[in-house]
Amino acid sequence: MAEVTKQEREVTVTETRYTLDLSAEEFEFLKGLVGDAPASAADHASSRLWEAMKSPAQAPAAPGPNAYVYKDVVYDLSAAYLDESSDTWEFTGAFDADGMPLISCTTGGYYYENWRLARALEAFTLRKI
């Protein structure tokens, strides 16, 4: 039942992280192997592991069916958003080929139709209204 997920993301350097998904029984077994304290003060890895196992972080709630996560921000696909010029943007209900939602805005004679969310966020700062 144990499952390990490897994730990589490129920032300015490549960072590799591992997520270990354990049942309660597997967690308690591993916690017993790690022990009540790190092997020595110089053993930083086991110290961090022990601290993490003493108080596991709660996973964030999954976004609802009407939400989209982009760069760690959850966007409500049923809400309207304002840009810095107070123009209103709304999701169209459509998605591009890679699954990103499309968003449109009508303002001052201009119509921004079916923009990828990423493109709109590169051009404007959007806040939910």
C-alpha positions as CSV (number, residue, x, y, z in Angstrom):
1,M,0.0,0.0,0.0
2,A,3.0,2.4,0.4
3,E,3.4,4.7,-2.6
4,V,6.2,7.1,-3.3
5,T,5.7,10.0,-5.7
6,K,8.7,11.8,-7.2
7,Q,8.2,15.4,-8.3
8,E,10.6,17.7,-10.0
9,R,10.3,21.3,-10.8
10,E,12.8,23.7,-12.3
11,V,13.3,27.0,-10.5
12,T,16.8,28.3,-10.9
13,V,18.1,24.8,-10.1
14,T,16.4,21.5,-10.4
15,E,14.9,20.4,-7.1
16,T,13.8,16.8,-6.5
17,R,11.3,16.1,-3.8
18,Y,9.7,12.8,-2.7
19,T,6.3,12.3,-1.2
20,L,5.7,9.2,0.7
21,D,2.1,8.1,1.0
22,L,1.6,5.6,3.9
23,S,-1.3,3.9,5.6
24,A,-1.6,4.5,9.3
25,E,0.0,1.2,10.0
26,E,3.0,1.9,7.7
27,F,3.4,5.3,9.2
28,E,3.6,3.9,12.7
29,F,6.1,1.3,11.6
30,L,8.4,3.9,10.0
31,K,8.0,6.2,13.0
32,G,9.3,3.3,15.1
33,L,12.3,2.8,12.8
34,V,13.2,6.4,13.0
35,G,13.0,6.3,16.8
36,D,12.2,9.0,19.4
37,A,15.1,11.2,18.5
38,P,17.7,11.7,15.9
39,A,20.9,9.5,16.1
40,S,23.1,12.6,16.7
41,A,23.0,16.4,16.6
42,A,24.9,16.2,13.3
43,D,22.2,13.9,11.8
44,H,20.1,16.7,10.3
45,A,18.1,14.4,7.9
46,S,16.8,12.1,10.6
47,S,16.1,15.1,12.9
48,R,13.9,16.8,10.2
49,L,12.2,13.5,9.4
50,W,11.4,12.9,13.1
51,E,10.0,16.5,13.5
52,A,7.9,16.0,10.4
53,M,6.6,12.6,11.6
54,K,5.7,14.0,15.1
55,S,3.2,16.4,13.6
56,P,2.4,15.5,9.9
57,A,1.1,18.4,7.8
58,Q,-2.5,18.2,6.6
59,A,-2.8,18.1,2.9
60,P,-4.7,21.1,1.4
61,A,-8.3,20.4,0.4
62,A,-8.7,19.5,-3.2
63,P,-10.2,22.3,-5.2
64,G,-13.9,21.8,-6.1
65,P,-15.1,20.8,-9.6
66,N,-15.6,24.5,-10.5
67,A,-12.0,25.4,-9.7
68,Y,-8.6,25.5,-11.4
69,V,-5.2,25.7,-9.8
70,Y,-2.5,27.7,-11.6
71,K,0.8,28.6,-9.9
72,D,-0.6,27.5,-6.5
73,V,-3.6,29.9,-6.8
74,V,-7.1,28.4,-7.0
75,Y,-9.4,30.2,-9.5
76,D,-13.1,29.9,-9.1
77,L,-14.3,29.2,-12.7
78,S,-17.9,30.4,-11.8
79,A,-16.7,33.8,-10.5
80,A,-15.9,37.1,-12.2
81,Y,-12.5,38.8,-11.8
82,L,-11.5,42.4,-12.0
83,D,-8.2,43.6,-13.5
84,E,-6.3,46.7,-12.4
85,S,-8.5,48.9,-14.7
86,S,-11.7,47.5,-13.1
87,D,-12.5,45.6,-16.3
88,T,-14.5,42.4,-15.7
89,W,-13.1,39.0,-16.8
90,E,-15.2,35.8,-16.8
91,F,-14.4,32.2,-17.6
92,T,-16.1,31.0,-20.7
93,G,-16.6,27.4,-19.7
94,A,-14.2,26.3,-22.5
95,F,-10.7,24.9,-22.1
96,D,-7.7,24.8,-24.5
97,A,-6.1,21.6,-25.6
98,D,-4.0,21.2,-22.5
99,G,-6.9,21.8,-20.1
100,M,-6.3,25.4,-19.2
101,P,-9.5,27.4,-18.8
102,L,-10.3,30.2,-21.2
103,I,-11.3,33.7,-20.0
104,S,-12.8,36.7,-21.8
105,C,-13.3,40.4,-21.1
106,T,-15.2,43.2,-22.9
107,T,-14.0,46.7,-22.1
108,G,-14.1,50.1,-23.8
109,G,-14.7,48.7,-27.3
110,Y,-12.1,46.0,-26.9
111,Y,-13.0,42.4,-26.6
112,Y,-10.5,39.9,-25.2
113,E,-12.0,36.6,-26.2
114,N,-11.0,33.2,-25.1
115,W,-7.7,34.0,-23.7
116,R,-5.8,31.3,-21.9
117,L,-5.8,32.0,-18.1
118,A,-2.0,32.1,-18.2
119,R,-2.0,34.8,-20.9
120,A,-4.5,37.0,-19.0
121,L,-2.4,36.7,-15.9
122,E,0.8,37.7,-17.7
123,A,-1.0,40.8,-19.0
124,F,-3.2,41.7,-16.0
125,T,-3.6,41.3,-12.3
126,L,-6.9,39.6,-11.6
127,R,-8.8,39.6,-8.4
128,K,-12.0,37.8,-7.6
129,I,-15.1,39.8,-7.2
